[in-house]
Amino acid sequence: MTLPVLSLLETRVLGVLIEKQHTVPDTYPLTLLALTAGCNQKSSRDPVLDATDAEVQATVDNLKRLSLVIETSGGRAMRYAHNFGRVLNVPPQSAALLAVLMLRGPQTVGELRINSERLHRFADISSVDAFLRELAERPESALVVELARQAGSREPRWAHLLSGPPAIVEKAHVASTASSAPQSASLGEIEALRANVAALTSELAMVKATVARLCKELGIAES
C-alpha cells in the first residue's frame, strides 16, 4: 500500500504504539491518555512534542481511516492498537527500525541497533543494515533513505520517508578530545545508551506510581 505523506504527529502516534506494544504489553492497546503521554514523553523522543488530547485524538482518527490504527473497546475507555506491519507489509524487524526512526529522528546503524533493543534484538549491525537496505529498495516505495554523511561523522545516518524526504538540519560537529579512547562505540551510540537508561528510569517510576495507586485503591499495604 502506498500511503499519503504523514504528519509528524501521525508518525509519532504510530511510533509510540509500536514501541509500547513491546515495552508495556500489559497496558497495550493504549488509552488516549497513555498514547498522549507517550507522544509527549521527554526521553527517547526527537523532537519533544506537547500535543493535546484533542490533537492526538484527531490524529488517531486520521490513521484509522488509513487502517494504520485500530480502535478496540476495553474497560471504561477506548483503546488503540497499530496495524502498521500488515498495512505496509513489513516484518516486525523493519517495523521496529521504522518506529525508532519515527520516535528519535535520523540515526546511524549502530544507534538504531541500540535504540531498537527493546523492540527487537538484532544479532549484529550487519543485520540492521540488511533490513534498512531492504526498506530502501522496496519496489512499491522506499520507506527509508541513507543520508549523506555529515562533516566530521564516521557513519552516515538513516531517516524514514513516511513524512516525505527529510529536511536535514546540520548540527555543529563537536570534535572529541579523547582521541586515545577506545573506538568500539561511537559518541552517538553512547548517547543512545544514556537515553535508554533515562527512558527505563522514567518507565520504572511510572510502574511504581501505578502499583502505589492500585495498592491504595485495594487497601493493600505496599511491601
C-alpha positions, 0 to 999 in steps of 0.5 A, a space after each residue: 500500500 502506498 500511503 499519503 505523506 504523514 504528519 509528524 504527529 501521525 508518525 509519532 502516534 504510530 511510533 509510540 504504539 509500536 514501541 509500547 506494544 513491546 515495552 508495556 504489553 500489559 497496558 497495550 492497546 493504549 488509552 488516549 491518555 497513555 498514547 498522549 503521554 507517550 507522544 509527549 514523553 521527554 526521553 527517547 523522543 526527537 523532537 519533544 512534542 506537547 500535543 493535546 488530547 484533542 490533537 492526538 485524538 484527531 490524529 488517531 482518527 486520521 490513521 484509522 481511516 488509513 487502517 494504520 490504527 485500530 480502535 478496540 473497546 476495553 474497560 471504561 475507555 477506548 483503546 488503540 492498537 497499530 496495524 502498521 506491519 500488515 498495512 505496509 507489509 513489513 516484518 516486525 524487524 523493519 517495523 521496529 527500525 521504522 518506529 525508532 526512526 519515527 520516535 528519535 529522528 535520523 540515526 546511524 546503524 549502530 544507534 538504531 541497533 541500540 535504540 531498537 533493543 527493546 523492540 527487537 534484538 538484532 544479532 549484529 549491525 550487519 543485520 540492521 543494515 540488511 533490513 534498512 537496505 531492504 526498506 530502501 529498495 522496496 519496489 512499491 516505495 522506499 520507506 527509508 533513505 541513507 543520508 549523506 554523511 555529515 562533516 566530521 561523522 564516521 557513519 552516515 545516518 538513516 531517516 524514514 520517508 513516511 513524512 516525505 524526504 527529510 529536511 536535514 538540519 546540520 548540527 555543529 560537529 563537536 570534535 572529541 578530545 579523547 582521541 586515545 579512547 577506545 573506538 568500539 562505540 561511537 559518541 552517538 551510540 553512547 548517547 543512545 545508551 544514556 537515553 535508554 537508561 533515562 527512558 527505563 528510569 522514567 518507565 520504572 517510576 511510572 510502574 511504581 506510581 501505578 502499583 502505589 495507586 492500585 495498592 491504595 485503591 485495594 487497601 493493600 499495604 505496599 511491601 
